[in-house]
Amino acid sequence: MNRFAAKVYRVCAFLLKQPRVFDHSFGVSWRKALVSLPRIVPNFVLRYTSPDGPQPIVFKIPARGQHQIPLYVFIPALDPNAPSQEKLPVLIDFHGGGFILGSCQEQAPFCSKISRELHCIVISVDYRLGPYARYPAANEDAEDVVNAVLDPSKPGYTELRDNINKHMARQSRPATELDADRIAFSGFSSGGNLALNLAISVKDDPTICGPWPSVLPEHFPFDVPILLFYPSLDCRLLPTERPRPDGLAPPKGFLSRWRVEHELMPTYLPIEKRGHPRASPGLAEITNGGLHPKAKMMLVLPEFDSLASQSTTWIEKVTSAGRGDDLVVESVDGVYHGWTQFPDAWLSDEHRKLKVEIFDKARDFVQRCWTHD
């Protein structure tokens, strides 16, 4: 109970320390407090949600300015056949939640599976959320984590490696290197927005009034797999405004998630910026250097998802631009947006089976890209 109380205290203290905590109406503040409740869950619960491990180590790395980014880092168990100093590939993951909710904890079953079965390091990014942060804060955090993997001149590069190798030393394991040539991104819902953004270059983005290139080097040597789970690609419509496929009932209730997101999302992404190509990467150019040439994408589409229509539009755009061979689409019948992140106890036997199958396909897709098969 003391542990739980301490966690509640830390979450409340975190909310009160946010620079804009008193800039919003009471209606916004209580809704933010409501959607932050899952963060009260202590991390030891992950031993039950992902019992096969590995369990994450949690630390922060410096980013641009004075900001620090919390990371949940999954390090695979020791391979007895590996060399004394391993060089491990890296997958960087982004949770969903409409830029105003969600956490790295809900990603643990996916991240631990990928780390365990691909023998790679998985970094789940606790990027900044609204209403206390505003667009493009999440994009900047995503880029800063990638730079911490790829670029020795950027903040976080040394701290990322030091924290990983301190953990290795505590486990009596040899130090490891990050294989910066084998990198992948994954994102769920709004996290898919961030993952795709990393492979996009914008010639004249109104966010910064100038070019905003991809964080990936222009001549990156190897394919970069990008896993897009029901991504948010066009933010011009709020959740309650999106077209719903047949069989998806409209939101009901005062506290429905869609209603809460409808109120909170504009605090992160104002209406006048929703059409920016970084805010809505589905609107960005594919040709003329828009989509990185090494990007290889897998797109997961649930049947019952109000985001499905924008993904369908983007698929046609990618295909028309001649990049159809770089995109694999996995349509999943009978499931809803976000079903892969629901606890197994909430899912039917059939939906649990589909969740395992789609995670296996994602794993195999990354493996094929990394082995150039």
N, C-alpha and C positions, 0 to 999 in steps of 0.2 A: 504493500500500500504506500510506503514511503517513496518507493521508486516512482509510482504513478503520480503521486502528489508533486514530486520534483519535476516530472515531465510537464504537468499542467502549469507549474510555475514558470518553467522555461519558455513554454509557448506563449503564455500571457505576457511575460517580460519581452519576448521577441516582438509581439504585436505592438506593445506600447513604445518600443524603441524605434519603430519605423518612422522615417522623417516626415511622412505625410499622414500619420495616424489621425490627427485632429483636423485634417483638411477636408474630410468627407462628412456627409450627413450621417445621422444615427442609423438610417436605413441601410446605407452601405456598410457601416462599421459592424452592425450585428450580423449581416449576411456574411461578411468576411470572417468573423469569428466562428460562425456556423460551419463554413466550409473548411476552416482550419482545424476542426476537432480531430480528424484522423491523424494529424501530426502529434497528437498526445500519445498515441500508441507507442510504447517503448520498443526499441530495436530488437530486444531479445525475442519478440514475437516472430521475427523472421525465421527463427529456428524451427518454427512450426509451419509457416507458410512455404518455406523452401528447405525442407529438412535434409536434402541431399547435399546442400551447400554448393560452393563455398559461401560462407557468411561474409558480408562486406566489412571492410574497414572504412571508417568515416573520418574525414579530415577536410580542411579548407586549403585552397590555394589562392594566392593573390591574383588579381585581374587588373584591368585598366583602372586608373584612378586609385582610390583608397578601398575599393570594394574587394571582398573575398568571396569565393564561390565554394559552398559545401559540396563535397563529392562522396558518393558511395562507391567504393572501388572493390570489385570482385576479382580475387586472384586465385587461379586454379591450384589444386593440390599438386604436390610434388610428383613429377613423372620420373620414376626410377631410371628410365632409359634416356632421360634428357642429359645434355652436356652440363658441366658444372655451373656454367653461367648461361641460362636460357635467354633467348631473344623472343619475346612474346608479342603476337599481334594484338591490336587494340580495337575494341568496339565501343563507341560512345553513344549512350542511350539517353533519350529525353522522354519524360513522362507526359501524360496528357492533362487536361483540365481547363482548357479555354483560357490559359494564361492567368487564371485567378485561383485555381485550386489544384489538387493532385500533389503527389510526393514520390520520392525515390523508393519508399517502402513498398508501394504497390507494384514496382517493377522487379522486386527481388526474385520471384520465381522465374521470370524470363531471363534476367541477367545472370543468375547463378547457373541456369541450364546452359546458356551459351558459353559462359566461362568454363564450366566443367567439361562440356562435350566438344568444344573447339580448342580447349587448352589455351585460352587467351585471357587477357585482362579486359574486363568490362567496366566502364566508368559511367555511372548513372549521375546525371547532373541536376543538382538542386538549384535551378536557375531562378532568377527573381520573378515575382508574380505581382499582379495588380491586387488591390488599388495603390499599394505603397510604392510600386515601381511602375514605370510607364514605357510603352514602346519607344525605342527598340531594345530595352534592357535585356530581354530574354535572348534576342539575337546576339547581342554583344557577349553575354555569358557563354553562349554556345561556341562562338568563335574563339573566345579566350581559352576555353578548354582544349579545343583542337590545336591552337597555337602552343599550349603547354605540352602537347604531345610532339608536335612537329618542329617547333622553332626555338633553338637555344637562346635567342635574343629576347624572347617574350617573357612576361611575368608568369610565374607558375611552373616553368619548365623544370627548374631544379627542385622546387618543393614537391612536385608530383613524384619525381623519382626518389627523393629522400624518404618520403613517407612510405612508399612501396617497399623500399629496401630495408627500412627499419622494421617493417612487419616481417619481411623475409628473415631478418636476423633473429627476431623473437621466436620464429618457428624453426630456427637452426637450419635455415635453407640458404643456399648461395644467392648472392645478388642477381638481379635480373635486368635485362635491357628491354626497352620497348622497341618493337619492330615498326618503325615509323613508315616503312614502305607498305605494310599491310594494315590498313586502317578501314574501319567501317562505321556507319552511322545507323541508328535505329530510332524511330519516334512513333508515338502513339497519339492520334488525334492532333492536338496542338503541338505535341512533340514531333509529329511527322512534318508539320509546317517548318519547325526549326531544322530538322534533319535534311530536308530537301533544300532549304535555304543555303546550307553550307556548300552545296555544289552549284550554286547559281551566281552568275555575275550580272550586275545591272549597270548599264552604261551611264544612266543619268537618274539616280534615285532621288526623289524629292525629300526623302528623310534627311539626307546629308547634302542635298543640292550638288550632286556630283556623282562620279562613278563609284560603285561599291562592288569591288571584285570578289570572287569566291575566295574563301580562306584557304582553299586547296591551291598549291602552286600550279601555275599554268601548265607546266610540263611534268606533272606528277607521273612517276614511271609505271604504276600498276593500277589495275581496276579498283574502284572504290564501291563496294556494295552498300546500298542504302535501302533499309527496310522501312516501308511506309505502311503502318497499320492504321487504316481508316483515317487518313490525314485530313487536316483542315487546310485546304489550298486556296480558298477564296473567302475572306473575312468580311465581305461587304454586307452580308446578311447575318443578323443575330440568330441564335438557335430557334426562337419562336417564329422567325420569319422565313426559315428555310422550307423548301418543298419537301414533303414527306412521301416516301414510297408507300404503295398499297400495303396495308397490314401494319403500318406503324401509327399507333394512336397518337393524337395530339397530347401535349403535356397537360397534366391535371394537378390541382392542389397548389396551395399558397407556397409550400416549401419544395415544390418539385425542382430538380436540378436545373432544368431548362429555364425556369422562372428566375432562379437565383443567378444563373449565368447571364440572363438577359439584363439584369440590373447591374451586375459587376463588370462584365466584359468591357463596356465603354470606359470604365475608369482606367483600364490599361491601354486600350486602343481606341482613341477618339474617332468619331464617325468620319471626320475629314481626312483621316490617314488610312482608312481601311482598304482603299484601292491602291496604296503604294505596293510596288512589286515585292518588297521585302515583307510587308504585312500579309500579302496574299501571293505567295510564290507561284500559284497556278496561273497568275497573270503575266509572269515574267517571260521573256523571250526564250525560246529553245535554241534557235539557230544563232549564227553570228557570235558565237562564244557565250551565249546565254547559259546553257547547261554544260557543265564541265564534260569534256570528251571521255573521261574515264569513269563517269557515273554509270553504275549498273543498278537498276532499281527493281524492287519487288513490292508490289502494291496489293494490300489485303483489303477486300471489299465485303463487308457483311451485307446480307440481304436487306435488313431493316436498319437503315442509317440515313439520317437527313443530310449527311455530307456526301452521300454516294453520287448524287447528280454532278457535283463539281469535280469529283474524281473522274467520272465518265467523260466530261468535257475535256479534262486535262489529258486523258489517255488518247483521245482523238487528236489533240494538239501535238502530243509527242510523236504519234504515228505519222501525222501529216508532215512533220518536220524531218522525217527520215531517221528517227531514233527508236522506232518500234522494237528493233532487235535488242535494245538495251533495257527493255521494260517487260517484266513478267507480272501478269495480273492473276491473283488468286481470289476468285469469288466464292463466298461461303454462304450456302443457303441456310435459312432458318435461324440465324443469329443476329444479335443486336450490336449496335455501336458500343465498343468497350468491353465486349464479352470476354476477351482474353485476359482482362485485368480483374475480373470478378474472382473472388475466392472460390475454390473448387466446390466448397460446400453449398454455394449458391446456385451451382449449375446442375442441369440434368446430366445423366450419363452420356447422352449423345453430344451435348455441348462441351462436356469435358473432353470427350474423344476428339472433337473437332479442334479444340484448343491445342491439344497435344500434337495433332497432325499439322496444324499451321505453324507451330513453333518448330517442328522438325523440318518442315519445308524451308523456313527462314534460316535455320542452321545450315541446311544443305546448300542453300543459295550462297550464303557467305563463304562456305568452304570451297565451292566451285570457283568463286571469284578470286579467292586468296591463293588457290593452287593453279589458277589460270587454265582450268579444265573447261 
